[in-house]
Amino acid sequence: MVSTAIDLRECQRVLASSHVKPDDRTASMQVLTTLLPLAGLWVCVAHPSVTSAWLLAGMTALMSLFLVRIFVLMHDCGHGSLFRTPAINKGVGFAFGVLSGIPQQVWSQHHLYHHANNGNWARFRGPLNIIPSTQYAALTKAQQHRYRLGRNAWLAPFGGFVYLILNPRLNWLRASVGLARHLIAGKIATPAASLTLLAGGYSAPYCSSFQAYRFMSWNNIALLGLWGVMAWAVGPGVFFPLHLVSLSLAGGAAIVLFTVQHNFERSYASGDEGWDSNAAVLHGTSFLLLPPWANWFTANIAYHHIHHLCAGIPNYRLARCHDEQAHLFSDVTRIRFSQIPRSLKCILWDAHSRQVISVQEHQRQVAVAPVAHEQ
């Protein structure tokens, strides 16, 4: 493990010096080839001649794929890896956050926490928030059923709706009410204090700071404005159903992608003690073997092991980085398209073995344990 750790540090240094070089022209082409087709789809949807339900369903599915790409490019902006110019990353990230329905700056801070704790499941347990197998065993049968149901892959679009549409709006409303109460209480306690000073001390579980609240507010204001323009241009009866469905599908796809990049059979899952970030890259992050069209729509996020090794590498350089250092990643788990459903069944954290396991594996361990004890 020591030599591997040294190799990975050297690999990280080499990749950073050679490939952490965003190119504004390439990034601009990625943005244009994403936004223009999406705009074209909405123009087609608005055309009076488009009345076929099947055609609308097909265009909605295509919209969701472009929204997945927008989400991943937004993610790259948060790492400062899409464009060379920080201001452009910030501006495009904000715009793509509006299109994705989520405050990009706030989301990026949460995502950076994941990168800082990759493989440490005591601190970050993925979008599904999986529980230890011992905690699962202590649940009642009904509670275990609800736990499994809540992490069923077929509910991913509903999870996407909650993640990208419902929660960001609710959190903003809760933060607005919480901030108002905070300011009123502050003024009552200290009448001479300025509102700016009082606002600077605001924080809540769903809004970490007043700065985060400002990001949430601008995102929601811009989004509501965009909704109004699109409803006027396309018609509310067409826009809202198609938008909500396509964004929910995109959010569900994003949740599935992120999950299988860390939840798979025997994935590395350590607690605080003995956590090894190098082991997390090699054994706790997967390499998705996707067809070329899927790699395009997901902006090469399938090369997730490279991304976690060096998050500053632009998505359009990840494949080349993998090819150059492929000998170091022979042990990285490969997951094919057809294997994704199986990986999504890995919803428990076995703290003893430091692995992510499935419910079936947990049940097998429980069945074997008494036999091993008797022997």
Long-range contacts (C-beta under 8 A, 24 or more apart in sequence): 1-276, 1-278, 1-279, 4-278, 4-282, 4-328, 5-276, 5-278, 7-328, 8-278, 8-281, 8-282, 8-309, 8-328, 9-278, 11-309, 11-325, 11-328, 12-309, 12-310, 14-325, 15-306, 15-309, 15-310, 15-313, 15-321, 15-324, 15-325, 16-310, 16-312, 16-313, 19-310, 19-313, 19-314, 19-317, 19-320, 19-321, 20-81, 20-310, 20-312, 20-313, 20-314, 21-84, 21-314, 21-317, 22-80, 22-81, 22-82, 22-83, 22-84, 22-314, 23-84, 23-314, 23-316, 24-83, 24-84, 24-85, 24-88, 26-314, 26-316, 27-82, 27-83, 27-84, 27-88, 27-314, 27-316, 28-83, 30-73, 30-82, 30-299, 30-315, 30-316, 31-73, 31-92, 34-66, 34-69, 34-70, 34-73, 35-70, 37-62, 37-66, 38-63, 38-66, 38-67, 38-70, 41-66, 42-230, 42-234, 45-234, 45-238, 45-242, 46-233, 46-234, 46-235, 46-238, 56-242, 59-242, 60-242, 60-245, 60-246, 60-249, 61-246, 61-249, 63-242, 63-246, 63-250, 64-245, 64-246, 64-247, 64-249, 64-250, 64-253, 65-250, 65-253, 65-297, 66-297, 67-99, 67-100, 67-246, 67-247, 67-249, 67-250, 68-250, 68-253, 68-254, 68-257, 68-297, 68-298, 69-296, 69-297, 69-298, 69-299, 70-96, 70-99, 70-100, 70-250, 71-96, 71-100, 71-250, 71-251, 71-254, 72-254, 72-298, 72-299, 72-301, 72-315, 73-299, 73-315, 74-100, 74-102, 74-104, 74-107, 75-108, 75-111, 75-301, 76-299, 76-314, 76-315, 77-104, 77-108, 78-104, 78-105, 78-107, 78-108, 78-111, 78-112, 79-108, 79-311, 79-312, 80-312, 81-311, 81-312, 81-313, 81-314, 81-315, 82-314, 82-315, 94-218, 94-219, 94-222, 97-219, 98-219, 98-222, 98-223, 98-226, 99-226, 100-164, 100-247, 100-250, 101-164, 101-165, 101-168, 101-223, 101-247, 101-251, 102-163, 102-164, 102-168, 102-219, 103-168, 103-212, 103-215, 103-216, 103-218, 103-219, 103-220, 104-215, 104-219, 105-212, 105-215, 106-208, 106-212, 106-215, 106-216, 109-208, 109-212, 115-308, 115-311, 118-262, 118-277, 118-280, 118-281, 118-284, 118-285, 118-308, 119-268, 119-269, 119-270, 119-275, 119-276, 119-277, 119-279, 119-280, 119-281, 119-284, 119-285, 120-270, 120-271, 120-272, 120-275, 120-280, 121-269, 121-270, 121-271, 121-349, 121-351, 121-356, 122-270, 122-271, 122-272, 123-272, 125-349, 126-258, 126-259, 126-262, 126-263, 127-159, 127-163, 127-255, 127-258, 127-259, 128-255, 128-259, 128-263, 128-347, 130-263, 130-347, 130-348, 130-349, 130-356, 131-348, 131-349, 132-348, 132-349, 132-350, 132-351, 133-348, 133-349, 133-350, 133-351, 133-357, 133-362, 133-365, 134-351, 136-348, 136-359, 136-362, 137-362, 137-366, 147-347, 148-347, 148-359, 151-344, 151-347, 153-256, 153-341, 153-344, 156-252, 156-253, 156-255, 156-256, 157-248, 157-249, 157-251, 157-252, 158-248, 158-252, 159-251, 159-252, 159-255, 160-247, 160-248, 160-249, 160-250, 160-251, 160-252, 160-253, 160-254, 160-255, 161-244, 161-247, 161-248, 161-251, 163-251, 163-254, 163-255, 164-247, 164-248, 164-250, 164-251, 165-244, 165-247, 165-248, 165-251, 168-216, 168-219, 168-220, 169-220, 171-206, 171-207, 171-216, 172-216, 172-217, 172-219, 172-220, 174-204, 174-206, 174-207, 175-204, 175-206, 175-207, 175-213, 175-216, 176-213, 176-217, 178-202, 178-204, 178-207, 179-207, 179-210, 179-213, 256-340, 256-344, 257-288, 257-298, 257-301, 259-343, 259-344, 260-286, 260-288, 260-335, 260-340, 260-343, 260-344, 261-285, 261-286, 261-288, 261-301, 261-304, 262-286, 262-356, 263-343, 263-344, 263-346, 263-347, 263-356, 264-333, 264-335, 264-343, 264-346, 264-356, 265-342, 265-343, 265-346, 265-356, 265-357, 265-358, 265-361, 266-333, 266-355, 266-356, 266-357, 267-333, 267-346, 267-355, 267-356, 268-354, 268-355, 269-349, 269-350, 269-351, 269-354, 269-355, 269-356, 270-354, 271-351, 271-354, 274-354, 280-308, 281-305, 281-308, 281-309, 281-332, 282-329, 282-331, 282-332, 283-331, 283-332, 283-333, 285-332, 286-332, 286-333, 286-334, 286-335, 286-343, 287-322, 287-329, 287-332, 287-333, 287-334, 287-335, 288-334, 288-335, 288-340, 289-334, 289-335, 289-336, 289-337, 290-337, 291-337, 294-337, 295-319, 305-329, 305-332
